[in-house]
């Protein structure tokens, strides 16, 4: 066999199925995955661009309308995507000490206090029911799981709030929704996924249950607690129905109730009460209130997004 024929056979063998598999492995794709085609990649990119535009368009339109002046709004039929002469007059009027500012402060207060209390109670119940030998651990867990099947109705909940004299108080916006069964199950599953050797090592060193919880369990649970905390915070910030149901004093309304009054009911701002002579267009004020209502959660979410997959999936699958 000549040297040239032997070399050609080596090249042929190197280009066979094994070489193809090695090439796919080196490129980071599984062996069963084919090389992506250019038209498939282009279709994915186009679909992603279209979905991004569909999602961002309402936000950009709301921001542009809130920054537009009266002339631009009248010339464009009431809504402006990119204002040529942006102005912050609508935000200045809204944030000049009126009901919107007070409602935003109320929402921030309820969100911070409610999220802290909900996280604390969720951690305590989840840790207690996750450890074997806890007194009344199984009955409490069954009681929590029972809320999935037997959710309280509006009238029983209202009567309970009334019986405990919580009507027209901030506690009525926190206590009825203090715990969420799904969040408890997720945190409990995460606690059960922690290796038992860590608990044993801590107890050998003389640590009690409180020390184990705060020195070992909680530092390892930052991801799941961040996700659950965001769930609670979004729920408290978007609290609307409970405020309408339990609150009578308009001074205690959260931002979502005020948003409904301005956007859906078309309520106008009293310019004399706010010391403003030239009131901006109603559409600009509505969009400005809308932006103020969504900005806090919109700013917090990117910092906690990285914990979502790790926290939720780990807590839901393991255990």
Legacy VTK file of the C-alpha trace (Angstrom):
# vtk DataFile Version 3.0
C-alpha trace
ASCII
DATASET POLYDATA
POINTS 319 float
0.000 0.000 0.000
1.459 3.279 -1.020
1.943 6.114 1.437
-0.527 8.299 -0.494
-3.286 5.647 -0.348
-2.748 5.142 3.410
-3.008 8.886 4.056
-6.237 9.112 2.055
-7.758 6.293 4.118
-6.784 8.051 7.331
-8.532 11.229 6.145
-11.620 9.205 5.243
-11.694 7.534 8.657
-11.205 10.853 10.387
-14.237 12.302 8.650
-16.573 9.468 9.718
-19.274 9.372 12.417
-16.789 9.365 15.306
-15.111 12.479 14.034
-18.505 14.121 13.582
-19.442 13.229 17.156
-16.148 14.616 18.421
-16.741 17.802 16.473
-20.231 18.202 17.987
-18.887 17.570 21.463
-16.126 20.131 20.989
-18.681 22.681 19.805
-20.726 22.273 23.000
-23.776 20.625 21.351
-25.146 17.183 22.319
-24.472 14.353 19.817
-28.139 14.190 18.777
-28.382 17.903 18.008
-27.765 18.925 14.431
-25.805 21.972 13.405
-28.196 24.947 13.398
-29.092 26.348 10.004
-28.874 30.020 9.190
-32.577 30.337 8.451
-33.480 28.720 11.798
-31.210 31.118 13.644
-32.654 34.044 11.719
-36.231 32.987 12.509
-35.400 32.759 16.219
-33.776 36.172 16.201
-36.738 37.695 14.346
-39.234 36.136 16.748
-37.224 37.400 19.717
-37.134 40.927 18.273
-40.890 40.890 17.600
-41.703 39.670 21.118
-39.365 42.259 22.639
-41.044 45.048 20.683
-44.506 43.813 21.687
-43.505 43.768 25.365
-41.634 47.082 25.421
-43.980 49.109 23.221
-46.643 49.755 25.922
-43.978 50.841 28.428
-42.267 53.165 25.965
-45.641 54.583 24.919
-46.601 55.228 28.540
-43.267 56.931 29.271
-43.439 59.028 26.098
-47.020 60.119 26.794
-46.169 61.072 30.379
-43.341 63.296 29.099
-45.302 64.903 26.247
-46.849 68.354 26.298
-50.399 69.328 25.487
-49.619 70.371 21.892
-47.936 67.094 21.022
-50.744 65.066 22.574
-53.385 66.949 20.619
-51.411 66.607 17.394
-50.898 62.831 17.815
-54.364 61.849 18.965
-53.660 61.667 22.701
-50.599 59.363 22.799
-46.959 60.055 21.933
-44.274 57.416 21.532
-41.206 59.677 21.337
-41.939 63.279 22.378
-39.930 65.964 20.613
-40.041 68.324 23.579
-40.208 66.166 26.729
-41.253 67.769 29.992
-41.478 66.539 33.577
-44.436 68.752 34.411
-46.783 65.790 34.962
-44.391 64.192 37.450
-43.821 67.515 39.204
-47.543 67.993 39.693
-48.095 64.449 40.925
-45.127 64.445 43.314
-45.824 67.890 44.771
-47.220 66.496 48.006
-50.577 65.234 46.750
-52.475 62.000 47.166
-50.194 60.103 44.795
-47.131 60.762 46.944
-48.994 59.748 50.084
-50.283 56.588 48.402
-46.765 55.699 47.232
-45.459 56.073 50.790
-48.271 53.841 52.051
-47.464 51.185 49.433
-43.756 51.276 50.278
-44.536 50.930 53.980
-46.924 48.011 53.450
-44.518 46.283 51.057
-41.504 46.518 53.361
-43.290 45.538 56.569
-45.431 42.870 54.927
-42.527 41.266 53.057
-40.390 41.135 56.193
-43.170 39.568 58.283
-44.137 37.118 55.539
-40.548 35.984 55.040
-40.012 35.546 58.776
-43.182 33.481 59.262
-42.528 31.454 56.105
-38.985 30.589 57.203
-40.077 29.592 60.707
-42.944 27.365 59.519
-40.885 25.839 56.700
-37.929 25.090 58.973
-40.118 23.662 61.734
-42.022 21.343 59.408
-38.863 20.272 57.556
-37.099 18.898 60.622
-38.070 15.399 61.830
-39.444 15.176 65.337
-40.942 18.671 65.441
-43.897 18.881 67.797
-47.127 19.202 65.761
-45.026 19.399 62.612
-47.212 17.099 60.518
-50.551 18.665 61.574
-49.228 22.126 60.763
-47.981 20.917 57.380
-51.357 19.320 56.637
-53.062 22.563 57.646
-50.840 24.502 55.246
-51.438 22.048 52.411
-55.164 22.128 53.107
-55.322 25.756 52.040
-54.595 24.601 48.487
-57.920 22.764 48.446
-60.050 24.872 50.797
-59.369 28.527 50.135
-61.394 30.995 52.252
-64.011 33.045 50.455
-64.493 36.787 50.462
-67.272 36.883 53.033
-65.595 34.608 55.645
-62.361 36.560 55.273
-64.162 39.887 55.638
-66.003 38.652 58.744
-62.721 37.455 60.260
-61.064 40.826 59.603
-64.083 42.573 61.098
-64.118 40.269 64.140
-60.493 41.092 64.926
-61.226 44.828 64.495
-58.784 45.230 61.616
-61.067 47.194 59.298
-59.664 50.511 58.099
-56.162 49.634 59.351
-52.948 48.801 57.550
-52.929 45.415 59.271
-55.901 44.392 57.120
-53.630 44.618 54.066
-50.936 42.408 55.631
-52.350 39.810 58.010
-54.947 38.176 55.697
-52.240 37.491 53.092
-49.317 37.031 55.462
-48.559 33.454 54.366
-48.650 31.686 51.035
-48.822 27.881 51.022
-46.843 27.541 47.798
-43.978 29.640 49.143
-43.911 27.593 52.352
-43.692 24.345 50.391
-40.880 25.700 48.214
-38.810 26.923 51.173
-39.475 23.716 53.114
-38.295 21.595 50.178
-35.125 23.659 49.958
-34.428 23.212 53.659
-34.855 19.454 53.257
-32.322 19.427 50.397
-29.561 20.709 52.691
-27.258 17.766 53.598
-28.040 16.257 56.969
-24.303 16.180 57.756
-24.327 19.948 58.184
-27.019 19.718 60.843
-25.152 16.917 62.630
-21.853 18.811 62.549
-23.498 21.909 64.004
-25.113 19.921 66.809
-21.795 18.234 67.626
-20.322 21.718 68.048
-23.112 22.511 70.518
-25.336 24.633 68.272
-29.052 24.782 69.009
-31.897 24.986 66.533
-31.856 28.789 66.453
-28.115 28.855 65.801
-28.429 26.224 63.090
-31.185 28.221 61.416
-29.407 31.584 61.430
-25.788 30.455 61.013
-26.158 27.555 58.559
-29.587 27.285 56.938
-30.320 30.918 56.093
-26.881 31.691 54.557
-27.351 28.688 52.256
-30.888 29.755 51.337
-30.252 33.215 49.891
-31.460 32.246 46.423
-34.804 30.759 47.417
-35.437 33.504 49.991
-34.749 36.180 47.393
-37.277 34.634 45.015
-39.938 34.112 47.679
-39.326 37.609 49.020
-39.874 39.054 45.562
-43.122 37.093 45.250
-44.350 38.552 48.517
-43.169 42.073 47.650
-44.936 42.059 44.277
-48.112 40.825 45.935
-48.073 43.563 48.565
-47.148 46.279 46.080
-49.965 45.282 43.719
-52.461 44.944 46.563
-55.695 46.452 45.317
-58.743 44.356 46.145
-58.051 44.107 49.875
-57.565 47.869 50.093
-60.900 48.508 48.401
-62.585 45.911 50.599
-61.165 46.776 54.026
-60.219 50.482 53.884
-62.651 53.387 54.157
-60.186 56.215 54.776
-58.930 57.547 51.426
-55.752 58.736 53.118
-54.732 55.115 53.686
-55.202 53.974 50.096
-52.127 52.404 48.423
-50.848 53.458 45.029
-52.838 50.851 43.102
-56.185 52.235 44.299
-55.131 55.757 43.315
-53.992 54.421 39.944
-57.441 52.940 39.396
-59.078 56.233 40.340
-57.036 58.256 37.841
-56.742 55.810 34.940
-59.996 53.849 34.955
-62.416 56.205 36.681
-60.981 59.330 35.066
-60.696 61.253 38.339
-59.027 64.647 37.882
-56.386 66.267 40.056
-57.399 69.305 42.082
-54.984 71.974 40.904
-55.943 74.544 43.550
-55.356 72.078 46.384
-51.871 71.353 45.073
-50.946 74.974 44.342
-50.659 74.373 40.598
-52.087 76.873 38.124
-51.422 75.111 34.798
-52.487 71.502 35.080
-50.934 69.066 32.536
-53.176 67.005 30.230
-55.149 64.219 31.890
-53.500 61.567 29.702
-50.021 62.668 30.766
-51.036 62.540 34.421
-52.516 59.073 34.023
-49.401 57.710 32.351
-47.183 59.393 34.957
-49.121 57.703 37.778
-48.819 54.412 35.898
-45.042 54.770 35.579
-44.683 55.667 39.264
-46.689 52.574 40.186
-44.533 50.128 38.202
-41.048 51.653 38.553
-40.156 50.249 42.035
-40.778 46.600 41.107
-39.287 47.193 37.664
-36.063 48.416 39.315
-35.856 45.606 41.884
-36.564 42.712 39.525
-33.266 42.777 37.510
-31.221 42.396 40.696
-33.160 39.278 41.761
-33.678 37.695 38.354
-30.495 35.595 38.621
-31.936 33.816 41.670
-35.156 32.738 39.955
-34.091 29.516 38.252
-31.726 28.485 41.028
-34.111 29.291 43.857
-37.442 28.073 42.520
-36.227 24.928 40.758
-33.952 23.842 43.603
-36.687 24.344 46.160
-39.348 22.654 44.065
-37.427 19.633 42.710
-35.180 18.517 45.530
-36.523 16.919 48.666
LINES 1 320
319 0 1 2 3 4 5 6 7 8 9 10 11 12 13 14 15 16 17 18 19 20 21 22 23 24 25 26 27 28 29 30 31 32 33 34 35 36 37 38 39 40 41 42 43 44 45 46 47 48 49 50 51 52 53 54 55 56 57 58 59 60 61 62 63 64 65 66 67 68 69 70 71 72 73 74 75 76 77 78 79 80 81 82 83 84 85 86 87 88 89 90 91 92 93 94 95 96 97 98 99 100 101 102 103 104 105 106 107 108 109 110 111 112 113 114 115 116 117 118 119 120 121 122 123 124 125 126 127 128 129 130 131 132 133 134 135 136 137 138 139 140 141 142 143 144 145 146 147 148 149 150 151 152 153 154 155 156 157 158 159 160 161 162 163 164 165 166 167 168 169 170 171 172 173 174 175 176 177 178 179 180 181 182 183 184 185 186 187 188 189 190 191 192 193 194 195 196 197 198 199 200 201 202 203 204 205 206 207 208 209 210 211 212 213 214 215 216 217 218 219 220 221 222 223 224 225 226 227 228 229 230 231 232 233 234 235 236 237 238 239 240 241 242 243 244 245 246 247 248 249 250 251 252 253 254 255 256 257 258 259 260 261 262 263 264 265 266 267 268 269 270 271 272 273 274 275 276 277 278 279 280 281 282 283 284 285 286 287 288 289 290 291 292 293 294 295 296 297 298 299 300 301 302 303 304 305 306 307 308 309 310 311 312 313 314 315 316 317 318
